[in-house]
């Protein structure tokens, strides 16, 4: 039933936790710092944007 496609898409988005690619890429910017923080015991106070290899970790 073509009329149900919008509801089906919404249910799939909710169940699979689909997000816009821009949101995923933004989260990936901070992933290296989060992983480093986990392994070193340091947690960044605020999300860092940019290259984690050049971002200082206290």
mmCIF file of the N, C-alpha and C atoms, coordinates in Angstrom:
data_MODEL
# 
_entry.id   MODEL 
# 
loop_
_atom_site.group_PDB 
_atom_site.id 
_atom_site.type_symbol 
_atom_site.label_atom_id 
_atom_site.label_alt_id 
_atom_site.label_comp_id 
_atom_site.label_asym_id 
_atom_site.label_entity_id 
_atom_site.label_seq_id 
_atom_site.pdbx_PDB_ins_code 
_atom_site.Cartn_x 
_atom_site.Cartn_y 
_atom_site.Cartn_z 
_atom_site.occupancy 
_atom_site.B_iso_or_equiv 
_atom_site.pdbx_formal_charge 
_atom_site.auth_seq_id 
_atom_site.auth_comp_id 
_atom_site.auth_asym_id 
_atom_site.auth_atom_id 
_atom_site.pdbx_PDB_model_num 
ATOM 1   N N  . UNK A 1 1  ? 0.840  -1.177 0.000  1.00 0.00 ? 1  UNK A N  1 
ATOM 2   C CA . UNK A 1 1  ? 0.000  0.000  0.000  1.00 0.00 ? 1  UNK A CA 1 
ATOM 3   C C  . UNK A 1 1  ? 0.892  1.251  0.000  1.00 0.00 ? 1  UNK A C  1 
ATOM 4   N N  . UNK A 1 2  ? 0.944  1.967  -1.090 1.00 0.00 ? 2  UNK A N  1 
ATOM 5   C CA . UNK A 1 2  ? 1.808  3.151  -1.195 1.00 0.00 ? 2  UNK A CA 1 
ATOM 6   C C  . UNK A 1 2  ? 1.476  4.251  -0.192 1.00 0.00 ? 2  UNK A C  1 
ATOM 7   N N  . UNK A 1 3  ? 0.222  4.306  0.264  1.00 0.00 ? 3  UNK A N  1 
ATOM 8   C CA . UNK A 1 3  ? -0.149 5.350  1.222  1.00 0.00 ? 3  UNK A CA 1 
ATOM 9   C C  . UNK A 1 3  ? 0.524  5.156  2.579  1.00 0.00 ? 3  UNK A C  1 
ATOM 10  N N  . UNK A 1 4  ? 0.968  3.959  2.881  1.00 0.00 ? 4  UNK A N  1 
ATOM 11  C CA . UNK A 1 4  ? 1.585  3.682  4.172  1.00 0.00 ? 4  UNK A CA 1 
ATOM 12  C C  . UNK A 1 4  ? 3.093  3.837  4.192  1.00 0.00 ? 4  UNK A C  1 
ATOM 13  N N  . UNK A 1 5  ? 3.682  4.221  3.064  1.00 0.00 ? 5  UNK A N  1 
ATOM 14  C CA . UNK A 1 5  ? 5.146  4.321  2.985  1.00 0.00 ? 5  UNK A CA 1 
ATOM 15  C C  . UNK A 1 5  ? 5.725  5.344  3.961  1.00 0.00 ? 5  UNK A C  1 
ATOM 16  N N  . UNK A 1 6  ? 5.142  6.528  4.113  1.00 0.00 ? 6  UNK A N  1 
ATOM 17  C CA . UNK A 1 6  ? 5.724  7.469  5.087  1.00 0.00 ? 6  UNK A CA 1 
ATOM 18  C C  . UNK A 1 6  ? 5.750  6.909  6.514  1.00 0.00 ? 6  UNK A C  1 
ATOM 19  N N  . UNK A 1 7  ? 4.684  6.238  6.922  1.00 0.00 ? 7  UNK A N  1 
ATOM 20  C CA . UNK A 1 7  ? 4.645  5.649  8.260  1.00 0.00 ? 7  UNK A CA 1 
ATOM 21  C C  . UNK A 1 7  ? 5.658  4.512  8.378  1.00 0.00 ? 7  UNK A C  1 
ATOM 22  N N  . UNK A 1 8  ? 5.815  3.743  7.319  1.00 0.00 ? 8  UNK A N  1 
ATOM 23  C CA . UNK A 1 8  ? 6.789  2.656  7.314  1.00 0.00 ? 8  UNK A CA 1 
ATOM 24  C C  . UNK A 1 8  ? 8.205  3.211  7.439  1.00 0.00 ? 8  UNK A C  1 
ATOM 25  N N  . UNK A 1 9  ? 8.515  4.253  6.670  1.00 0.00 ? 9  UNK A N  1 
ATOM 26  C CA . UNK A 1 9  ? 9.837  4.889  6.760  1.00 0.00 ? 9  UNK A CA 1 
ATOM 27  C C  . UNK A 1 9  ? 10.099 5.422  8.170  1.00 0.00 ? 9  UNK A C  1 
ATOM 28  N N  . UNK A 1 10 ? 9.094  6.037  8.774  1.00 0.00 ? 10 UNK A N  1 
ATOM 29  C CA . UNK A 1 10 ? 9.250  6.574  10.125 1.00 0.00 ? 10 UNK A CA 1 
ATOM 30  C C  . UNK A 1 10 ? 9.508  5.450  11.129 1.00 0.00 ? 10 UNK A C  1 
ATOM 31  N N  . UNK A 1 11 ? 8.791  4.347  10.996 1.00 0.00 ? 11 UNK A N  1 
ATOM 32  C CA . UNK A 1 11 ? 8.989  3.207  11.898 1.00 0.00 ? 11 UNK A CA 1 
ATOM 33  C C  . UNK A 1 11 ? 10.391 2.617  11.729 1.00 0.00 ? 11 UNK A C  1 
ATOM 34  N N  . UNK A 1 12 ? 10.854 2.529  10.496 1.00 0.00 ? 12 UNK A N  1 
ATOM 35  C CA . UNK A 1 12 ? 12.204 2.011  10.241 1.00 0.00 ? 12 UNK A CA 1 
ATOM 36  C C  . UNK A 1 12 ? 13.248 2.946  10.844 1.00 0.00 ? 12 UNK A C  1 
ATOM 37  N N  . UNK A 1 13 ? 13.079 4.249  10.645 1.00 0.00 ? 13 UNK A N  1 
ATOM 38  C CA . UNK A 1 13 ? 14.013 5.223  11.219 1.00 0.00 ? 13 UNK A CA 1 
ATOM 39  C C  . UNK A 1 13 ? 14.084 5.086  12.736 1.00 0.00 ? 13 UNK A C  1 
ATOM 40  N N  . UNK A 1 14 ? 12.939 4.938  13.373 1.00 0.00 ? 14 UNK A N  1 
ATOM 41  C CA . UNK A 1 14 ? 12.888 4.825  14.829 1.00 0.00 ? 14 UNK A CA 1 
ATOM 42  C C  . UNK A 1 14 ? 13.520 3.524  15.298 1.00 0.00 ? 14 UNK A C  1 
ATOM 43  N N  . UNK A 1 15 ? 13.137 2.424  14.695 1.00 0.00 ? 15 UNK A N  1 
ATOM 44  C CA . UNK A 1 15 ? 13.617 1.113  15.140 1.00 0.00 ? 15 UNK A CA 1 
ATOM 45  C C  . UNK A 1 15 ? 15.102 0.909  14.877 1.00 0.00 ? 15 UNK A C  1 
ATOM 46  N N  . UNK A 1 16 ? 15.603 1.439  13.787 1.00 0.00 ? 16 UNK A N  1 
ATOM 47  C CA . UNK A 1 16 ? 17.017 1.286  13.449 1.00 0.00 ? 16 UNK A CA 1 
ATOM 48  C C  . UNK A 1 16 ? 17.861 2.458  13.937 1.00 0.00 ? 16 UNK A C  1 
ATOM 49  N N  . UNK A 1 17 ? 17.197 3.435  14.548 1.00 0.00 ? 17 UNK A N  1 
ATOM 50  C CA . UNK A 1 17 ? 17.868 4.655  15.018 1.00 0.00 ? 17 UNK A CA 1 
ATOM 51  C C  . UNK A 1 17 ? 18.626 5.335  13.884 1.00 0.00 ? 17 UNK A C  1 
ATOM 52  N N  . UNK A 1 18 ? 17.992 5.356  12.714 1.00 0.00 ? 18 UNK A N  1 
ATOM 53  C CA . UNK A 1 18 ? 18.621 6.018  11.564 1.00 0.00 ? 18 UNK A CA 1 
ATOM 54  C C  . UNK A 1 18 ? 18.699 7.506  11.819 1.00 0.00 ? 18 UNK A C  1 
ATOM 55  N N  . UNK A 1 19 ? 19.833 8.079  11.422 1.00 0.00 ? 19 UNK A N  1 
ATOM 56  C CA . UNK A 1 19 ? 20.058 9.506  11.595 1.00 0.00 ? 19 UNK A CA 1 
ATOM 57  C C  . UNK A 1 19 ? 20.586 10.077 10.286 1.00 0.00 ? 19 UNK A C  1 
ATOM 58  N N  . UNK A 1 20 ? 20.459 11.376 10.111 1.00 0.00 ? 20 UNK A N  1 
ATOM 59  C CA . UNK A 1 20 ? 21.038 12.008 8.918  1.00 0.00 ? 20 UNK A CA 1 
ATOM 60  C C  . UNK A 1 20 ? 22.551 11.812 8.904  1.00 0.00 ? 20 UNK A C  1 
ATOM 61  N N  . UNK A 1 21 ? 23.117 11.643 7.733  1.00 0.00 ? 21 UNK A N  1 
ATOM 62  C CA . UNK A 1 21 ? 24.556 11.403 7.596  1.00 0.00 ? 21 UNK A CA 1 
ATOM 63  C C  . UNK A 1 21 ? 25.369 12.548 8.186  1.00 0.00 ? 21 UNK A C  1 
ATOM 64  N N  . UNK A 1 22 ? 24.873 13.772 8.090  1.00 0.00 ? 22 UNK A N  1 
ATOM 65  C CA . UNK A 1 22 ? 25.615 14.914 8.650  1.00 0.00 ? 22 UNK A CA 1 
ATOM 66  C C  . UNK A 1 22 ? 25.754 14.785 10.166 1.00 0.00 ? 22 UNK A C  1 
ATOM 67  N N  . UNK A 1 23 ? 24.736 14.268 10.833 1.00 0.00 ? 23 UNK A N  1 
ATOM 68  C CA . UNK A 1 23 ? 24.794 14.063 12.281 1.00 0.00 ? 23 UNK A CA 1 
ATOM 69  C C  . UNK A 1 23 ? 25.808 12.971 12.632 1.00 0.00 ? 23 UNK A C  1 
ATOM 70  N N  . UNK A 1 24 ? 25.826 11.919 11.861 1.00 0.00 ? 24 UNK A N  1 
ATOM 71  C CA . UNK A 1 24 ? 26.775 10.821 12.081 1.00 0.00 ? 24 UNK A CA 1 
ATOM 72  C C  . UNK A 1 24 ? 28.205 11.314 11.886 1.00 0.00 ? 24 UNK A C  1 
ATOM 73  N N  . UNK A 1 25 ? 28.439 12.067 10.813 1.00 0.00 ? 25 UNK A N  1 
ATOM 74  C CA . UNK A 1 25 ? 29.784 12.584 10.550 1.00 0.00 ? 25 UNK A CA 1 
ATOM 75  C C  . UNK A 1 25 ? 30.236 13.549 11.638 1.00 0.00 ? 25 UNK A C  1 
ATOM 76  N N  . UNK A 1 26 ? 29.317 14.373 12.153 1.00 0.00 ? 26 UNK A N  1 
ATOM 77  C CA . UNK A 1 26 ? 29.663 15.276 13.251 1.00 0.00 ? 26 UNK A CA 1 
ATOM 78  C C  . UNK A 1 26 ? 30.093 14.484 14.484 1.00 0.00 ? 26 UNK A C  1 
ATOM 79  N N  . UNK A 1 27 ? 29.375 13.402 14.786 1.00 0.00 ? 27 UNK A N  1 
ATOM 80  C CA . UNK A 1 27 ? 29.735 12.565 15.933 1.00 0.00 ? 27 UNK A CA 1 
ATOM 81  C C  . UNK A 1 27 ? 31.082 11.880 15.725 1.00 0.00 ? 27 UNK A C  1 
ATOM 82  N N  . UNK A 1 28 ? 31.396 11.520 14.499 1.00 0.00 ? 28 UNK A N  1 
ATOM 83  C CA . UNK A 1 28 ? 32.676 10.869 14.216 1.00 0.00 ? 28 UNK A CA 1 
ATOM 84  C C  . UNK A 1 28 ? 33.854 11.811 14.439 1.00 0.00 ? 28 UNK A C  1 
ATOM 85  N N  . UNK A 1 29 ? 33.618 13.113 14.326 1.00 0.00 ? 29 UNK A N  1 
ATOM 86  C CA . UNK A 1 29 ? 34.682 14.094 14.571 1.00 0.00 ? 29 UNK A CA 1 
ATOM 87  C C  . UNK A 1 29 ? 35.227 13.965 15.992 1.00 0.00 ? 29 UNK A C  1 
ATOM 88  N N  . UNK A 1 30 ? 34.377 13.581 16.940 1.00 0.00 ? 30 UNK A N  1 
ATOM 89  C CA . UNK A 1 30 ? 34.767 13.494 18.348 1.00 0.00 ? 30 UNK A CA 1 
ATOM 90  C C  . UNK A 1 30 ? 35.128 12.079 18.783 1.00 0.00 ? 30 UNK A C  1 
ATOM 91  N N  . UNK A 1 31 ? 34.947 11.101 17.935 1.00 0.00 ? 31 UNK A N  1 
ATOM 92  C CA . UNK A 1 31 ? 35.117 9.709  18.341 1.00 0.00 ? 31 UNK A CA 1 
ATOM 93  C C  . UNK A 1 31 ? 36.541 9.393  18.794 1.00 0.00 ? 31 UNK A C  1 
ATOM 94  N N  . UNK A 1 32 ? 37.550 9.860  18.073 1.00 0.00 ? 32 UNK A N  1 
ATOM 95  C CA . UNK A 1 32 ? 38.938 9.580  18.463 1.00 0.00 ? 32 UNK A CA 1 
ATOM 96  C C  . UNK A 1 32 ? 39.240 10.130 19.858 1.00 0.00 ? 32 UNK A C  1 
ATOM 97  N N  . UNK A 1 33 ? 38.787 11.346 20.138 1.00 0.00 ? 33 UNK A N  1 
ATOM 98  C CA . UNK A 1 33 ? 39.020 11.944 21.453 1.00 0.00 ? 33 UNK A CA 1 
ATOM 99  C C  . UNK A 1 33 ? 38.287 11.164 22.539 1.00 0.00 ? 33 UNK A C  1 
ATOM 100 N N  . UNK A 1 34 ? 37.088 10.687 22.247 1.00 0.00 ? 34 UNK A N  1 
ATOM 101 C CA . UNK A 1 34 ? 36.345 9.891  23.227 1.00 0.00 ? 34 UNK A CA 1 
ATOM 102 C C  . UNK A 1 34 ? 37.047 8.569  23.511 1.00 0.00 ? 34 UNK A C  1 
ATOM 103 N N  . UNK A 1 35 ? 37.534 7.922  22.472 1.00 0.00 ? 35 UNK A N  1 
ATOM 104 C CA . UNK A 1 35 ? 38.252 6.653  22.648 1.00 0.00 ? 35 UNK A CA 1 
ATOM 105 C C  . UNK A 1 35 ? 39.535 6.886  23.439 1.00 0.00 ? 35 UNK A C  1 
ATOM 106 N N  . UNK A 1 36 ? 40.292 7.915  23.077 1.00 0.00 ? 36 UNK A N  1 
ATOM 107 C CA . UNK A 1 36 ? 41.516 8.243  23.801 1.00 0.00 ? 36 UNK A CA 1 
ATOM 108 C C  . UNK A 1 36 ? 41.208 8.550  25.264 1.00 0.00 ? 36 UNK A C  1 
ATOM 109 N N  . UNK A 1 37 ? 40.162 9.312  25.504 1.00 0.00 ? 37 UNK A N  1 
ATOM 110 C CA . UNK A 1 37 ? 39.768 9.631  26.869 1.00 0.00 ? 37 UNK A CA 1 
ATOM 111 C C  . UNK A 1 37 ? 39.392 8.399  27.666 1.00 0.00 ? 37 UNK A C  1 
ATOM 112 N N  . UNK A 1 38 ? 38.738 7.479  27.033 1.00 0.00 ? 38 UNK A N  1 
ATOM 113 C CA . UNK A 1 38 ? 38.359 6.239  27.709 1.00 0.00 ? 38 UNK A CA 1 
ATOM 114 C C  . UNK A 1 38 ? 39.590 5.454  28.145 1.00 0.00 ? 38 UNK A C  1 
ATOM 115 N N  . UNK A 1 39 ? 40.569 5.370  27.276 1.00 0.00 ? 39 UNK A N  1 
ATOM 116 C CA . UNK A 1 39 ? 41.759 4.567  27.561 1.00 0.00 ? 39 UNK A CA 1 
ATOM 117 C C  . UNK A 1 39 ? 42.768 5.275  28.461 1.00 0.00 ? 39 UNK A C  1 
ATOM 118 N N  . UNK A 1 40 ? 42.739 6.592  28.509 1.00 0.00 ? 40 UNK A N  1 
ATOM 119 C CA . UNK A 1 40 ? 43.672 7.324  29.364 1.00 0.00 ? 40 UNK A CA 1 
ATOM 120 C C  . UNK A 1 40 ? 43.038 7.759  30.678 1.00 0.00 ? 40 UNK A C  1 
ATOM 121 N N  . UNK A 1 41 ? 41.730 7.626  30.779 1.00 0.00 ? 41 UNK A N  1 
ATOM 122 C CA . UNK A 1 41 ? 41.031 8.045  31.988 1.00 0.00 ? 41 UNK A CA 1 
ATOM 123 C C  . UNK A 1 41 ? 40.678 9.514  31.996 1.00 0.00 ? 41 UNK A C  1 
ATOM 124 N N  . UNK A 1 42 ? 40.977 10.225 30.932 1.00 0.00 ? 42 UNK A N  1 
ATOM 125 C CA . UNK A 1 42 ? 40.640 11.640 30.819 1.00 0.00 ? 42 UNK A CA 1 
ATOM 126 C C  . UNK A 1 42 ? 39.402 11.788 29.951 1.00 0.00 ? 42 UNK A C  1 
ATOM 127 N N  . UNK A 1 43 ? 38.453 12.533 30.423 1.00 0.00 ? 43 UNK A N  1 
ATOM 128 C CA . UNK A 1 43 ? 37.247 12.803 29.649 1.00 0.00 ? 43 UNK A CA 1 
ATOM 129 C C  . UNK A 1 43 ? 37.245 14.281 29.262 1.00 0.00 ? 43 UNK A C  1 
ATOM 130 N N  . UNK A 1 44 ? 37.071 14.576 27.994 1.00 0.00 ? 44 UNK A N  1 
ATOM 131 C CA . UNK A 1 44 ? 36.997 15.985 27.598 1.00 0.00 ? 44 UNK A CA 1 
ATOM 132 C C  . UNK A 1 44 ? 35.766 16.652 28.210 1.00 0.00 ? 44 UNK A C  1 
ATOM 133 N N  . UNK A 1 45 ? 35.930 17.877 28.693 1.00 0.00 ? 45 UNK A N  1 
ATOM 134 C CA . UNK A 1 45 ? 34.825 18.607 29.306 1.00 0.00 ? 45 UNK A CA 1 
ATOM 135 C C  . UNK A 1 45 ? 33.766 18.960 28.278 1.00 0.00 ? 45 UNK A C  1 
ATOM 136 N N  . UNK A 1 46 ? 34.203 19.297 27.083 1.00 0.00 ? 46 UNK A N  1 
ATOM 137 C CA . UNK A 1 46 ? 33.278 19.654 26.009 1.00 0.00 ? 46 UNK A CA 1 
ATOM 138 C C  . UNK A 1 46 ? 33.742 18.953 24.746 1.00 0.00 ? 46 UNK A C  1 
ATOM 139 N N  . UNK A 1 47 ? 32.808 18.697 23.843 1.00 0.00 ? 47 UNK A N  1 
ATOM 140 C CA . UNK A 1 47 ? 33.225 18.052 22.596 1.00 0.00 ? 47 UNK A CA 1 
ATOM 141 C C  . UNK A 1 47 ? 34.250 18.897 21.857 1.00 0.00 ? 47 UNK A C  1 
ATOM 142 N N  . UNK A 1 48 ? 35.272 18.240 21.354 1.00 0.00 ? 48 UNK A N  1 
ATOM 143 C CA . UNK A 1 48 ? 36.293 18.913 20.552 1.00 0.00 ? 48 UNK A CA 1 
ATOM 144 C C  . UNK A 1 48 ? 35.964 18.702 19.085 1.00 0.00 ? 48 UNK A C  1 
ATOM 145 N N  . UNK A 1 49 ? 36.146 19.726 18.317 1.00 0.00 ? 49 UNK A N  1 
ATOM 146 C CA . UNK A 1 49 ? 35.973 19.617 16.871 1.00 0.00 ? 49 UNK A CA 1 
ATOM 147 C C  . UNK A 1 49 ? 37.343 19.730 16.236 1.00 0.00 ? 49 UNK A C  1 
ATOM 148 N N  . UNK A 1 50 ? 37.555 18.971 15.215 1.00 0.00 ? 50 UNK A N  1 
ATOM 149 C CA . UNK A 1 50 ? 38.819 19.047 14.512 1.00 0.00 ? 50 UNK A CA 1 
ATOM 150 C C  . UNK A 1 50 ? 39.591 17.763 14.611 1.00 0.00 ? 50 UNK A C  1 
ATOM 151 N N  . UNK A 1 51 ? 40.818 17.825 14.195 1.00 0.00 ? 51 UNK A N  1 
ATOM 152 C CA . UNK A 1 51 ? 41.694 16.666 14.132 1.00 0.00 ? 51 UNK A CA 1 
ATOM 153 C C  . UNK A 1 51 ? 42.157 16.281 15.533 1.00 0.00 ? 51 UNK A C  1 
ATOM 154 N N  . UNK A 1 52 ? 41.794 15.084 16.018 1.00 0.00 ? 52 UNK A N  1 
ATOM 155 C CA . UNK A 1 52 ? 42.174 14.691 17.372 1.00 0.00 ? 52 UNK A CA 1 
ATOM 156 C C  . UNK A 1 52 ? 43.672 14.503 17.556 1.00 0.00 ? 52 UNK A C  1 
ATOM 157 N N  . UNK A 1 53 ? 44.423 14.360 16.472 1.00 0.00 ? 53 UNK A N  1 
ATOM 158 C CA . UNK A 1 53 ? 45.869 14.198 16.600 1.00 0.00 ? 53 UNK A CA 1 
ATOM 159 C C  . UNK A 1 53 ? 46.543 15.523 16.919 1.00 0.00 ? 53 UNK A C  1 
ATOM 160 N N  . UNK A 1 54 ? 45.848 16.628 16.718 1.00 0.00 ? 54 UNK A N  1 
ATOM 161 C CA . UNK A 1 54 ? 46.412 17.941 17.024 1.00 0.00 ? 54 UNK A CA 1 
ATOM 162 C C  . UNK A 1 54 ? 45.708 18.589 18.204 1.00 0.00 ? 54 UNK A C  1 
ATOM 163 N N  . UNK A 1 55 ? 44.725 17.909 18.794 1.00 0.00 ? 55 UNK A N  1 
ATOM 164 C CA . UNK A 1 55 ? 43.989 18.444 19.929 1.00 0.00 ? 55 UNK A CA 1 
ATOM 165 C C  . UNK A 1 55 ? 44.645 17.960 21.210 1.00 0.00 ? 55 UNK A C  1 
ATOM 166 N N  . UNK A 1 56 ? 45.020 18.889 22.062 1.00 0.00 ? 56 UNK A N  1 
ATOM 167 C CA . UNK A 1 56 ? 45.676 18.523 23.320 1.00 0.00 ? 56 UNK A CA 1 
ATOM 168 C C  . UNK A 1 56 ? 44.678 17.867 24.260 1.00 0.00 ? 56 UNK A C  1 
ATOM 169 N N  . UNK A 1 57 ? 45.150 16.838 24.934 1.00 0.00 ? 57 UNK A N  1 
ATOM 170 C CA . UNK A 1 57 ? 44.351 16.176 25.961 1.00 0.00 ? 57 UNK A CA 1 
ATOM 171 C C  . UNK A 1 57 ? 45.054 16.413 27.277 1.00 0.00 ? 57 UNK A C  1 
ATOM 172 N N  . UNK A 1 58 ? 44.354 17.002 28.234 1.00 0.00 ? 58 UNK A N  1 
ATOM 173 C CA . UNK A 1 58 ? 44.959 17.291 29.543 1.00 0.00 ? 58 UNK A CA 1 
ATOM 174 C C  . UNK A 1 58 ? 45.239 16.020 30.301 1.00 0.00 ? 58 UNK A C  1 
# 
